[in-house]
Amino acid sequence: MMKEKVTSLDVARRAGVSQSAVSRVFTPGASASPATKAKVMQAAGELGYRPDPLARAMITGKSRIIGLVVAYLDNQFYPVALERLSRALQDKGYHILVFMATNSSEGVLKVMQDLLDYRVDGIVTASVAMTNELTNLCEAAGIPVVMFNRGQDDPRLSEVTSDNIAGGRTVANFLVAGGHQRIAHIAGWQGSSTGRDRTLGFLEALSAHGMEPVASVDGMYNRDTAAAVAREMFGRAERPDAVFVGNDHMAFAVMDVLRFELGLSVPGDVSVVGYDDVPIASWPAYDLTTIRQPLDQMVTNTVDTLLSRLEGDTAPRRVLIPGPLILRGSARRPRGFTA
C-alpha cells in the first residue's frame, strides 16, 4: 500500500507550532525565529515532509518558477550565461525552467504558451526576439519579461545588454590604430539588435576615420556560414588585412579557415577580432582579441530588474553595460593603444 502523504499540518503537530509557522519556514524570505525553524525542520525530517510547490502556487498565486528561454546553445556564450542566470535566481529562492525556442515568432509563441501553462512568475529571454503579440500575451497574464543580450523597440520591455555600439566603435578604432588599410566585417545576424548595433558602431567609427569596410557580409551568427564567407572573402588576390567578426563563435571558424585552409598567418597576414570573450577565446589555440561581454554585471542587472518587476515596479529598464577590449595575440597590437 502507498504511504499516506505527509502534510504541513502533520509537521505542525509534531513540532508543536501552527501550520502558518511551518509555511513561513518553507517560504523563502519569510520570517521565522531560529527556535521555530529548528523545531519545524526536525519534525519535517522525522516525517519525511517536503513542501508541495504546486499546491503552494495554487494558494499564493506564486509558483516561484522563472522561465529561461534561449534560441540556441551553439554559441559558447549562452551555456555560461544560462548557468550563471540559473544560479543567481536559485540563490534568490526561485526554481528554473529552461526552454529552447527557434527565433521564429511561431516557435517563441509556442514556448511562451507552455511557460504560461506552468504558471511561471517571470520570464528571461536570451537571444530571443519578442513580437508585439508575445508582449501582449505576457502583459495580459501579468508576467514580467526581461530580455537578456537582446534589445527590442518596445517601451514596455526591459532589456539588459552590453553596449554593443560602443564595442563596435572600439574594434574599428583599434584596427585603424594598428595601421590596417583593408578592413572587413563578418557581421552578426542583422535580424538581431546585437548584430545590428555592433555593425553600426563599427561602421560609424570607420567612417569617422574616412574609411569604409572593403567587404561586409552577414555571418548569421552561424559557424558554417562564417567559414564560407571567410573562404570567399580571403580567397581573393586583394584580400582584407583585418576582419571584425560579430561574435567569437564565428571568429573561431574564420581563424580555422584562414590558418588551416588558406595558409594565412594570424595576425601576420590578417588580424582577427571577435566579440563576447567566451572561455575558449583565451585558449592558446585561438588567443583571440575580442570585446568582453560583462557577463556578471549583465546577470546581476537582469536578476535585479526581474525581481523589481515581480515586486511591483512597473517601470521598464534598459541597461547598457560597457565591455572592454581584451588584447590577445590574434590581432596586431598598436603601440600605446588603450581601449
C-alpha positions in Angstrom: 0.0 0.0 0.0 1.1 3.5 -0.7 2.2 5.6 2.3 -0.2 8.4 3.1 1.3 11.8 2.1 2.7 13.9 5.0 1.1 17.4 5.1 2.2 20.7 6.7 -0.4 20.1 9.4 1.3 16.9 10.4 4.6 18.7 10.7 2.9 21.5 12.7 1.5 18.9 15.2 4.8 17.1 15.5 6.7 20.4 16.0 4.1 21.9 18.3 3.7 25.0 16.2 1.0 26.5 14.0 0.5 25.5 10.3 1.3 29.0 9.3 4.7 28.8 11.1 5.5 25.7 9.0 4.6 27.7 5.9 6.8 30.6 6.9 9.8 28.3 7.5 9.5 26.8 4.0 8.8 30.2 2.2 12.0 31.9 1.0 12.3 35.4 2.6 9.6 34.8 5.2 10.4 35.4 8.9 10.6 32.7 11.4 12.6 32.5 14.7 15.6 30.2 14.8 13.9 28.1 17.5 10.8 27.7 15.4 12.8 26.9 12.3 14.8 24.3 14.2 11.7 22.5 15.5 10.0 22.6 12.1 13.0 21.3 10.3 13.5 18.5 12.8 9.8 17.5 12.6 9.9 17.6 8.8 13.0 15.4 8.7 11.4 12.8 11.0 8.2 12.7 9.0 9.9 12.9 5.6 7.9 16.0 4.7 8.6 18.0 1.5 6.5 21.1 0.7 4.4 20.9 -2.5 5.3 23.8 -4.7 2.3 23.3 -7.0 -0.1 23.4 -4.0 1.6 26.5 -2.7 1.3 28.1 -6.1 -2.5 27.4 -6.1 -2.8 29.1 -2.7 -0.5 32.1 -3.1 -0.7 32.6 -6.9 3.1 32.5 -7.0 5.0 29.5 -8.3 8.5 30.9 -7.7 9.4 29.5 -11.1 11.3 31.6 -13.6 11.3 30.6 -17.3 14.6 31.0 -19.2 14.1 31.0 -23.0 17.1 30.6 -25.3 17.2 30.3 -29.1 20.4 28.3 -29.4 23.3 27.0 -27.4 25.9 26.6 -30.2 27.5 29.9 -29.2 29.6 29.2 -26.2 28.4 32.4 -24.6 25.0 31.1 -23.8 25.7 27.9 -21.8 27.8 30.0 -19.4 25.2 32.8 -19.3 22.4 30.4 -18.6 24.3 28.7 -15.8 25.0 32.0 -14.1 21.5 33.2 -14.5 20.2 30.0 -13.1 22.5 30.1 -10.1 21.7 33.7 -9.4 17.9 33.1 -9.5 18.2 30.0 -7.4 20.1 32.0 -4.8 17.0 34.2 -4.6 14.8 31.2 -3.9 13.4 30.6 -7.5 13.2 27.4 -9.5 14.3 27.5 -13.1 12.7 26.1 -16.2 14.8 26.3 -19.4 13.1 26.2 -22.7 14.6 26.1 -26.2 12.9 28.1 -28.9 13.5 28.9 -32.5 13.9 32.6 -33.5 10.6 32.4 -35.4 7.6 34.1 -33.9 5.7 30.8 -34.1 8.3 28.9 -32.2 8.7 31.5 -29.5 4.9 31.8 -29.2 4.6 28.1 -28.5 7.2 28.2 -25.8 5.6 31.3 -24.2 2.3 29.5 -24.1 3.9 26.5 -22.4 5.5 28.8 -19.8 2.2 30.4 -19.0 0.8 26.9 -18.5 3.5 26.3 -15.9 2.4 29.5 -14.2 5.9 31.0 -14.1 6.3 34.2 -12.2 8.6 35.8 -14.7 10.5 35.2 -17.9 14.0 35.9 -19.1 14.7 35.6 -22.8 18.2 35.2 -24.1 18.9 35.8 -27.8 15.1 35.7 -28.5 13.0 38.4 -30.1 9.7 39.5 -28.7 6.9 40.3 -31.1 4.0 42.6 -30.2 1.8 39.6 -29.9 4.1 37.9 -27.4 4.5 41.1 -25.4 0.7 41.5 -25.2 0.3 37.8 -24.2 2.7 38.2 -21.2 1.4 41.6 -20.3 -2.2 40.2 -20.2 -1.1 37.4 -17.9 0.8 39.8 -15.6 4.1 38.1 -16.2 7.2 40.4 -16.5 9.7 39.7 -19.2 13.4 40.8 -19.2 15.4 40.4 -22.4 19.0 39.3 -21.9 21.6 40.2 -24.5 18.9 41.4 -26.9 17.0 44.7 -27.3 13.6 45.5 -28.7 12.0 48.7 -29.8 9.1 48.4 -27.3 8.8 50.7 -24.3 7.0 48.0 -22.3 10.0 45.6 -22.3 13.0 45.6 -20.0 16.4 44.7 -21.5 20.0 44.2 -20.3 22.8 44.2 -22.9 26.4 45.1 -23.2 27.0 48.4 -25.1 27.2 46.8 -28.5 27.5 50.1 -30.4 30.4 51.2 -28.2 32.0 47.8 -28.6 31.9 48.1 -32.4 33.4 51.5 -32.3 36.3 50.3 -30.1 37.1 47.5 -32.6 37.2 49.9 -35.5 39.4 52.4 -33.6 41.8 49.5 -32.6 42.2 48.2 -36.1 42.7 51.6 -37.6 45.3 52.4 -34.9 47.1 49.2 -35.9 47.6 50.6 -39.4 45.2 48.3 -41.3 44.1 49.6 -44.7 41.7 46.8 -45.9 39.4 46.1 -43.0 36.5 43.7 -43.5 33.4 42.8 -41.4 31.7 39.4 -40.9 28.6 40.7 -39.1 26.4 39.1 -36.5 22.9 38.3 -37.7 21.4 41.6 -38.8 17.9 40.4 -37.8 19.1 40.8 -34.1 19.7 44.0 -32.2 23.1 42.8 -31.1 24.2 42.2 -34.7 22.9 45.5 -35.9 24.3 47.5 -33.1 27.8 46.0 -33.3 27.9 46.7 -37.0 26.5 50.2 -36.6 29.2 51.2 -34.1 31.9 49.6 -36.2 30.8 51.4 -39.4 30.4 54.8 -37.6 33.9 54.7 -36.2 35.4 53.6 -39.6 33.6 56.5 -41.3 35.0 58.9 -38.7 38.4 57.9 -39.9 37.4 58.4 -43.5 37.2 54.7 -44.2 34.7 52.0 -45.0 35.0 48.2 -44.9 36.3 46.5 -48.1 33.6 43.9 -47.5 30.8 43.4 -45.1 28.7 40.2 -45.0 26.1 38.9 -42.6 27.6 35.7 -41.0 24.2 34.9 -39.4 25.9 34.0 -36.0 26.5 30.7 -37.7 29.8 28.9 -37.7 29.4 27.3 -41.1 28.1 30.5 -42.7 31.1 32.5 -41.3 33.5 29.9 -42.6 32.0 30.0 -46.1 32.2 33.8 -46.1 35.8 33.7 -45.0 36.7 31.4 -47.8 35.2 33.7 -50.4 36.4 36.9 -48.7 40.0 35.9 -48.2 40.4 33.7 -51.3 40.8 36.8 -53.5 44.1 38.3 -54.7 43.4 41.5 -52.8 42.3 40.1 -49.5 41.5 42.1 -46.3 44.3 42.6 -43.9 41.9 42.7 -40.9 38.4 41.4 -40.0 36.0 42.2 -37.2 33.8 39.1 -36.7 30.4 39.7 -34.9 31.0 37.1 -32.2 33.7 34.7 -31.0 31.7 31.6 -32.2 32.1 32.8 -35.8 35.6 34.1 -35.2 36.9 30.7 -34.3 35.6 29.3 -37.6 37.1 32.2 -39.5 40.5 31.7 -37.9 40.4 28.0 -38.7 39.7 28.8 -42.4 42.5 31.4 -42.6 45.1 29.3 -41.0 44.4 25.7 -41.9 42.7 26.1 -45.3 44.2 29.2 -46.8 47.6 29.0 -45.1 47.5 32.6 -43.8 49.2 33.8 -40.7 47.1 35.3 -37.9 47.9 38.1 -37.2 50.9 38.2 -39.6 48.7 38.3 -42.7 45.3 39.0 -41.1 44.2 40.5 -37.8 41.1 38.9 -36.3 38.9 40.5 -33.6 35.8 38.9 -32.1 33.1 39.8 -29.6 31.9 38.1 -26.4 35.2 36.7 -24.8 33.9 33.2 -24.2 36.3 30.9 -22.3 37.7 29.3 -25.5 38.9 32.8 -26.6 41.8 32.7 -24.1 42.9 29.2 -25.2 46.4 29.2 -26.8 44.9 27.6 -29.9 43.0 30.9 -30.6 44.3 33.6 -28.3 41.6 35.8 -29.7 41.5 39.6 -29.3 37.8 40.3 -28.5 35.3 42.6 -26.8 34.4 41.1 -23.4 30.7 40.9 -22.6 30.5 41.9 -18.9 28.6 38.7 -18.1 28.5 39.0 -14.3 27.2 42.6 -14.4 24.6 41.6 -17.1 23.4 38.7 -14.9 23.2 40.8 -11.8 21.2 43.6 -13.6 18.9 41.0 -15.2 18.0 39.4 -11.9 17.6 42.7 -10.2 15.4 44.0 -12.9 13.2 40.9 -12.9 12.8 40.9 -9.1 12.0 44.6 -9.2 9.2 43.9 -11.6 8.0 41.0 -9.5 7.8 43.3 -6.5 5.6 45.7 -8.3 7.9 48.1 -10.1 6.2 48.6 -13.4 8.8 50.9 -15.0 10.8 49.0 -17.7 14.6 49.3 -17.5 17.1 49.5 -20.4 20.5 48.7 -19.1 23.6 49.1 -21.3 26.9 47.9 -19.8 30.2 48.8 -21.5 32.6 45.9 -22.2 36.4 46.2 -22.5 38.6 45.1 -25.4 40.7 42.2 -24.4 44.0 42.3 -26.1 45.5 38.9 -27.1 47.5 37.6 -30.0 45.1 37.3 -32.9 45.4 41.0 -33.9 48.3 43.4 -34.5 48.6 45.5 -31.3 49.2 49.2 -31.9 51.9 50.7 -29.8 50.5 52.6 -26.9 46.8 51.7 -27.8 44.3 52.0 -25.0 40.8 50.7 -25.5 
